[in-house]
């Protein structure tokens, strides 16, 4: 069983930055895909950025050049650095891990970009 705990959301002005963290508890050794998704009001949940255990990354076109996914293997934690935030980035951000044939989600953290 894996549990994911997100943190770092909040209110930020357009153009500002936030860093989200997702700490995974349990046994995570290799062959996983871990990343971030978001869901805005009235919209479907969408991929933001993911990273494989091998270090490959994939980003949504809408965040390329602004967001960066990274990880700290020693802490079983993945981060999402979000720069140049826009109003349209407002959403609940969820951490997800696909591991050993199972999928686990965090509880979500709200990011609001507004002046």
N, C-alpha and C positions, 0 to 999 in steps of 0.2 A: 504494500500500500504506500502511496506517495501523497504527501500533502504539500500544497503550494500556498505560500503566504506573500501577497503583494503589498507594496508600500510605495509611497512617494507621490501619489496623486495630489491634486489640489487645484487652486485657482491661480491662473497666470495671465498676464496681459499679452496681447498679440505681439509676436516677436520675441517673447521670452523663452525660457528653457525650464525643463523639468527632467528629473531622472527617476525612472521607475525601477524598483527592485522586486525580484521574485525569488524567494528562498524555498528550496525544495528539501523536504525531510524524507527520510527513507533511503533505500538502497538505489543509488544512481551511479552506475559505473561506466557503461558504454552503450553505443547503439541507441541513441535517443535523438529526438528532435524536440527542441524546447523553444518557445517563443511567445510572442505577443499578438493578441487579437483585440479588436475594439468593436463596440456596438454603440452607435448613436441612436437617439430616440427615433423610433419609427423606421429604423433601417436594420438590415441583417448584419450579423456579426461578420467581420472581415479580417483577413490577415493583415498584420502590420509588418512584422519582421520575425523571422525564425532563424535558428542556428542549429546545425547538427552537431553530434558529438565529435565529428571530425573537423568541425570549424567552418563548414560551408554556411553561407548566409543567403537569405532571400528577403527582399523588401518589396512592399507595395510601391507601385510607381508614385503614388501620391506623397510618399515620405522619403523617397530616395534623395540623398544629399542633405537631408535635415535630421533624420533619425539614425542612430547607431545602436546596434545590439552587440552586447559583449557578455562575458561570463567570468566568473571566478570559480574554477573547479574545486578548489579547496573548501569553498563555502557552499558549494552546490547552489550557486546563485547566478541568475541571469539578469542583466540590466538593459534598460532602454533609455538611452540619452536622447532627449527630444529638444531640438533647437529650432529657432525661427518658427515658433508655434503659431498656428492660424486658428481662426474661429472654427473652421471645419474640422479641426482635430479634436474638438470637444466630443467626448464619448466616455463610456466605461471601458477601461482597458483590462483585459483578462490575460493572465499567464496560462500557458498550456504546455503539457509535456506528453509526448507519445513515447511510451517505453514498454518494451516486452509485450507488444500487442494490446496494451491498454492505453487509454487516454485519461488524463487528469486535468482538471481546471482549477484555477484559483477562484477566489470569491469576487474579484474585480475591484478596481480602484478608479474613482471618478477623476477625470481630467477635464477642467473647464477653462477655455481660453476666451477671455472677455475683458473689455476695457471698462 
